[in-house]
Amino acid sequence: MVRDTKKTTELVSYLIDKGILATGLNYPVVPKGDEEIRFQINADHTPYDIEYTLNVLKEYKQKI
């Protein structure tokens, strides 16, 4: 959970810029303070895709 609307929006934008489809869930979809990111993983994703996503998330965390 990101727990902040602005941070959720920024992270989703960053992920999309890196070629990763993610959806931010903000109020009123979730209660205020419970904002989060949703990833849609399916059988077509490879281990590389998952590893790439994790690396991009780590990269983002280091930038903030």
N, C-alpha and C positions, 0 to 999 in steps of 0.2 A: 504494500500500500504506500502511496505517495503522501496522502493525507493533506494535500494542498492543491487547490484548483490551478493556480498559476504554475506551480512546479509540474503538475500533471500535463498541462498543455505544452509546456516547454519540452518535457521529456518526449512526448508523442511527436512533436515537431522534429526533434533531434533524430529519433528513430526513423521517421519517414525519410528524412534527408539521407540517412544511411541505407535506405532501401528495405527497411523493416516495417511491415504493416502492423500497427498497434492501435488500439482504441483507448482513449481516456474516458474513464467513467467519473463524471462530476455530478454535483448536486444539480437537479433533483433526482437523478437516476440512483444515486447513493446518498446517504445522509452526509451533511457537511462534516468534514473531518475524516471521512472514510474514502476519499478519492483514491483511485487506483488505475493501473494500466491492465488492459486485457490483451492477451496474445491468442491468436487462433492457430493452434498447431494441428497439422493433419498428417496422414500417412505419406504424403509426397515430400515432406520436409526430410532432409538428410541430416546425419550427425553434424556435417559441416554447417548447415543452416543454424542448428541449435547453438553450436560452438561460436559461430559468428555473432549471433544475437547476444550471447553471454559476454563476449568480448566487448561489444559495443556498449553494453550496460556498464561494464567495469570502466571503460574509457570515460563514459559520461560521469560516473560517480567521482572519478579522479579530477574531472574538470570543475566540479561544483565545490 
